[in-house]
Amino acid sequence: MIESVKIRRQCMLDFYSHYEHLCALQGSVPLKAVKANLAQGALDLIVDRIKAGDWAPLLNAIRHNKTLTSIGIRSFHQQGLGESGVERYKTYFRRRIPAIRSKDLTGQLCKAVKGCLSISGVLKNLELQGLLLRERDLILLTKGLATASSLESVSLAHCPIGDGGLETICQSVKNSATIRYVNFTGCSLTWRGAEHMANVLKHQAMKRHGEAWAESLRYRRPDLDYMTGLRRITFNCNMLVGDRGASAFADCLGEDLWLKALDLQQCGISNEGARSLLDALQTNTTLVVLDIRKNPLIDHVMMKKIIERVLMNGNSANSEYKWLTSPSSKDALKTRPKKRTIVLGSGRKGKATIRIGLTSKKSGSPGKTNVSVKDSYSPKPLPPGTKGFLPWRTAERAQRCRGGPVASTEELPVKIQTGIPVKVTVESASTSETEDTEDLDDVIHHPDLAKSLDKINVTKYQQLQLELEECMEKLKEEQRARVKAEERIMEVMILN
């Protein structure tokens, strides 16, 4: 603690100087990430690599802060998702569990945020993403939200608070005069959570109707846009909301005059829930965003009707409430096929490694044309001992090395069985750059090798089988491209 009250008051008006002073008292080094966005009045941190000893000065600085306009604490630690049992066992010891996962530290963080909310008059955005918030943490956060005087946006994305945690948060959200946007993406919510949020909308609507009646006296016209209360609710990635949760939202949306945007992506809604939302839009003329994309149980015709009806309410493209972008369609274009590596074995000449995959654009000697992605598709090689297997590596080395020595490490464009280009790298463990010509002569004049060279031609049946595999791969690519095109068409329709 800082003993001088004068120094403490000065530090409240300068967050970083206060943080540096606390680090100096503790004998630690200030984190560089803290200063990254302070020029814009924002504290935005990814806290997975912050050690437990570095948290004390940071939390103390947050608790006494009066200048920050935005606080973002994010954690992306996910342990063992999408892995097999062996891989999960290996990654458990390779990845260190962040310090923010401990109960004591999350409690101290919520206590610091509560103190900042109670004294700050400029804090507008609060984002806690991917944190394990317990019941006592949510109670502390609720007390802080109840005393906040300037907070407009609250985001608890990917915090598994559940329906009970959401009910605790709603106690302060429904009585707040400043909070306009809440984000509960991926919070393990069900239809009960949707009902809790619908009750908040009904409670705020009753208060707003009273204010609107008071402002309409003496032939005045009330301005609904400047009234307090929620304007946007984001409920994405809560698959158990379902049709019952959608109908709960539809019941309060039918007569609501204030909510502008409702996001329900990946909420397990079918045509029944979508139909109830469409019926609510018959009387609702203020909702400008109703996002029900990524719900595969909704027909394309029903989704198009809802989007068209909502766009008619918008009227202007300059609205501050925008449609959230869909990240999946963009991330799918960034995926790259992985190369397969086959180790044939090791001998006295070294270890041979085959890398089979798509040829890169930069690889290729002058005078040779680059191969397109479709032409460079390589089938799965046949294992030794099966019908049609050819010892192509030995034969190719023998043919290339008859005229002279060959380098120990080089890339050879080889055509296997049907002329499909494969990039082969032969790695040698020996230090010499040339090989003995006597060993090559033994390989060339070997009688078994001569018989294998006579069997290089492949039968028609094998050629047709490989062509069928290529056609099936092209068909899958066309299907994926069609799905991406339909998603892009839907986004363009929304933007237009």
Residue pairs with C-beta under 8 A, 6 or more apart in sequence:
2 8
2 11
2 21
2 22
2 25
7 21
8 64
10 17
11 17
11 18
11 21
11 61
11 64
12 18
12 64
12 65
12 66
12 67
12 119
13 66
13 67
14 67
15 38
15 43
15 61
15 65
15 67
15 68
16 30
16 34
16 35
16 38
18 61
18 64
18 65
19 30
19 34
19 57
19 58
19 61
20 30
22 56
22 57
22 60
22 61
23 29
23 30
23 57
25 57
26 53
26 56
26 57
28 53
28 54
28 57
30 57
31 50
31 54
31 58
33 45
33 46
34 43
34 45
34 58
36 44
37 43
37 44
40 69
40 70
41 67
41 68
41 69
41 70
41 122
42 68
42 69
42 70
42 71
42 72
42 125
43 62
43 68
43 70
43 71
43 72
44 70
44 72
44 74
45 72
45 73
45 74
46 74
46 75
46 76
47 73
47 74
47 75
47 98
47 100
48 75
48 76
48 77
48 98
48 100
49 98
50 58
50 98
50 99
50 100
51 99
52 99
52 102
52 105
55 99
55 100
55 105
55 108
55 109
59 108
59 109
59 111
59 112
60 112
62 68
62 71
62 112
62 113
62 115
62 116
63 111
63 112
63 115
63 116
64 115
64 116
64 119
65 116
65 120
66 119
66 120
66 121
66 122
67 120
67 122
68 116
68 120
68 122
68 123
69 122
69 123
69 124
69 125
70 123
70 124
70 125
70 126
70 127
71 113
71 116
71 123
71 125
71 126
71 127
72 125
72 127
72 129
73 100
73 109
73 127
73 128
73 129
73 131
74 127
74 129
74 130
75 98
75 100
75 101
75 129
75 130
75 131
76 130
77 95
77 97
77 98
77 101
77 130
79 91
79 92
79 95
79 97
80 88
80 91
80 92
83 91
99 105
100 106
100 109
100 131
101 132
103 134
106 131
106 132
106 133
106 134
106 137
107 134
107 136
107 137
107 140
109 131
109 137
110 133
110 137
110 138
110 140
110 141
110 144
111 140
113 126
113 128
113 140
113 141
113 144
114 140
114 141
114 143
114 144
114 147
115 144
116 123
116 144
117 123
117 126
117 144
117 145
117 147
117 148
117 151
118 144
118 147
118 148
120 148
120 149
120 150
121 149
121 150
122 150
123 148
123 150
123 151
124 150
124 151
124 152
124 153
125 151
125 152
125 153
125 155
126 151
126 153
126 154
126 155
127 153
127 155
127 157
127 183
128 141
128 155
128 156
128 159
129 155
129 156
129 157
129 158
129 159
130 157
130 158
130 159
131 159
132 159
132 160
133 141
133 156
133 159
133 161
133 165
135 164
135 165
135 168
138 161
138 165
138 168
138 169
139 168
141 169
142 168
142 169
142 171
142 172
143 172
145 151
145 154
145 169
145 172
145 173
145 176
145 179
146 171
146 172
146 175
146 176
148 176
148 178
148 179
149 178
150 178
151 176
151 178
151 179
152 178
152 179
152 180
152 181
153 179
153 180
153 181
153 182
153 183
154 169
154 173
154 179
154 181
154 182
154 183
155 182
155 183
155 185
156 169
156 183
156 184
156 187
157 183
157 184
157 185
157 186
157 187
158 185
158 186
158 187
159 165
159 187
160 187
160 188
161 169
161 184
161 187
161 188
162 187
162 188
162 189
162 193
163 189
163 190
163 192
163 193
163 196
165 187
166 184
166 187
166 189
166 193
166 196
166 197
167 193
167 196
170 196
170 197
170 199
170 200
173 179
173 182
173 200
173 230
174 199
174 200
174 203
174 204
176 228
177 228
178 228
179 230
180 229
180 230
180 231
180 232
181 230
181 231
181 232
181 234
182 230
182 232
182 233
182 234
183 234
184 193
184 197
184 233
184 234
184 235
184 238
185 234
185 235
185 236
185 237
185 238
186 236
186 237
186 238
187 193
187 238
188 238
189 235
189 238
189 240
189 241
190 238
190 240
190 241
190 242
190 245
191 240
191 241
191 242
191 244
191 245
191 248
193 235
193 238
193 241
193 245
194 235
194 241
194 244
194 245
194 246
194 248
194 249
195 245
195 248
197 233
197 235
197 249
198 248
198 249
198 251
198 252
200 230
201 230
201 252
201 253
201 256
201 259
202 252
204 228
204 229
204 230
204 258
205 252
205 255
205 256
205 257
205 258
207 229
208 224
208 227
208 228
208 229
208 257
208 258
211 222
211 227
212 222
212 224
212 227
215 222
215 223
216 222
224 257
224 258
224 286
227 258
229 258
230 258
230 259
231 258
231 259
231 260
231 261
231 321
232 259
232 260
232 261
232 262
232 263
232 289
232 321
233 259
233 261
233 262
233 263
234 263
234 324
235 241
235 245
235 262
235 263
235 264
235 267
236 263
236 264
236 265
236 266
236 267
236 291
236 324
237 265
237 266
237 267
238 266
238 267
239 266
239 267
239 268
240 268
241 264
241 267
241 268
241 269
242 267
242 268
242 269
242 270
242 273
243 269
243 270
243 272
243 273
243 276
244 273
245 267
245 269
245 273
246 264
246 267
246 269
246 273
246 274
246 276
246 277
247 273
247 276
249 262
249 264
249 277
249 280
250 273
250 276
250 277
250 279
250 280
251 280
253 259
253 262
253 277
253 280
253 281
253 284
253 287
254 279
254 280
254 283
254 284
255 283
255 284
256 284
256 286
256 287
257 286
258 286
259 286
259 287
260 286
260 287
260 288
260 289
260 319
260 321
261 287
261 288
261 289
261 290
261 291
261 321
262 287
262 289
262 290
262 291
263 289
263 291
263 324
264 290
264 291
264 292
264 295
265 291
265 292
265 293
265 294
265 295
265 324
265 326
266 294
266 295
267 292
267 295
268 295
268 297
269 292
269 295
269 297
269 298
270 295
270 297
270 298
271 297
271 298
271 299
271 302
274 292
274 295
274 298
274 302
274 303
274 306
275 302
277 290
277 292
277 306
278 302
278 305
278 306
278 309
281 287
281 290
281 306
281 309
281 310
281 313
284 313
285 313
286 313
287 310
287 313
288 310
288 313
288 314
288 319
288 321
289 310
289 314
289 321
289 322
289 323
290 306
290 307
290 310
291 323
291 324
292 298
292 303
292 306
293 303
293 326
293 490
294 326
294 328
295 303
303 490
304 493
307 490
307 493
307 494
311 494
323 494
323 495
325 491
326 487
326 491
328 487
329 484
329 487
329 488
329 491
332 480
332 484
333 484
337 357
337 358
338 357
339 355
339 356
339 357
339 358
340 355
340 356
340 357
341 353
341 354
341 355
341 356
342 353
342 354
342 355
342 356
342 381
343 351
343 352
343 353
343 354
344 352
344 353
344 354
344 393
345 351
345 352
346 352
346 429
349 428
349 430
349 435
349 439
350 408
350 426
350 427
350 428
350 429
350 430
351 427
351 428
351 429
352 393
352 426
352 427
353 425
353 426
353 427
354 381
354 393
354 422
354 424
354 425
355 423
355 424
355 425
356 378
356 381
356 422
356 423
357 378
357 423
358 373
358 376
359 370
359 371
359 376
359 421
359 423
361 370
363 411
363 423
364 370
371 421
374 474
375 421
376 420
376 421
377 420
377 470
377 473
378 416
378 420
378 421
378 422
379 420
379 466
379 469
379 470
381 416
382 388
382 389
383 389
388 417
388 458
388 459
388 462
390 416
390 417
390 452
390 455
390 456
391 449
391 452
392 414
392 416
393 414
393 424
393 426
394 443
394 449
395 449
395 452
395 453
395 456
396 412
396 414
397 406
397 426
397 440
397 443
398 440
398 443
398 444
398 449
400 406
400 412
401 435
401 437
401 440
402 440
402 444
405 434
405 435
405 437
406 434
406 435
407 433
407 434
408 426
408 428
408 430
408 432
408 433
408 434
408 435
409 425
409 426
409 427
409 428
410 425
410 426
411 423
411 424
411 425
412 424
412 426
413 421
413 422
413 423
413 424
414 421
414 422
414 424
415 421
415 422
416 422
417 458
417 462
417 466
418 458
418 462
418 463
418 466
420 466
443 449
